[in-house]
Every structure is written in C-alpha cells, then in structure tokens.
Amino acid sequence: MVGDIFVLIFGMWIVAVCAFAPLGYFIYMYTMKSGEPFGDTEPHGDSESKVLDLAELLIHKVKGLLGKN
C-alpha cells in the first residue's frame, strides 16, 4: 500500500519534470542572454528566404485570381 503510493508520487514527479523542462530551459536561456531568448536574432520579416518569396508570390496570384487585388 505505502509502496504503491510512493511509486505513484514518484511517477507524478517524473511526468511533472518532463512537462515543465522546456519552460525551465526557456527561462534559463532568456535570463542568460540578457533578455534575448536565443541570442542575437534578426527581427521578424527582415531575413530573405526563397520559401517566403514563393509563398508571397502564391498569395498574390491567388488574390489576383479571386479579384481581391
């Protein structure tokens, strides 16, 4: 009886540690880099990407076909 409760509590601790580990890692990295979560990154939308260019081209073509230019 007591052994079953110990195993249950231990299992719950393992699940809790696994569930909150990513949050703890993010907080650790955020505080280590002086407010920059993963180092010095570019602002969103400033980087050139072929995938983003193709997606934008596709969106404009679909808008043109729908007449919502």
MODELLER restraints for C-alpha pairs under 7 A, 6 or more apart:
rsr = mdl.restraints
at = mdl.atoms
rsr.add(forms.Gaussian(group=physical.xy_distance, feature=features.Distance(at['CA:29:A'], at['CA:37:A']), mean=5.69, stdev=0.5))
rsr.add(forms.Gaussian(group=physical.xy_distance, feature=features.Distance(at['CA:29:A'], at['CA:38:A']), mean=6.56, stdev=0.5))
rsr.add(forms.Gaussian(group=physical.xy_distance, feature=features.Distance(at['CA:30:A'], at['CA:36:A']), mean=5.71, stdev=0.5))
rsr.add(forms.Gaussian(group=physical.xy_distance, feature=features.Distance(at['CA:30:A'], at['CA:37:A']), mean=3.99, stdev=0.5))
rsr.add(forms.Gaussian(group=physical.xy_distance, feature=features.Distance(at['CA:30:A'], at['CA:38:A']), mean=6.91, stdev=0.5))
rsr.add(forms.Gaussian(group=physical.xy_distance, feature=features.Distance(at['CA:33:A'], at['CA:39:A']), mean=6.23, stdev=0.5))
rsr.add(forms.Gaussian(group=physical.xy_distance, feature=features.Distance(at['CA:63:A'], at['CA:69:A']), mean=5.75, stdev=0.5))
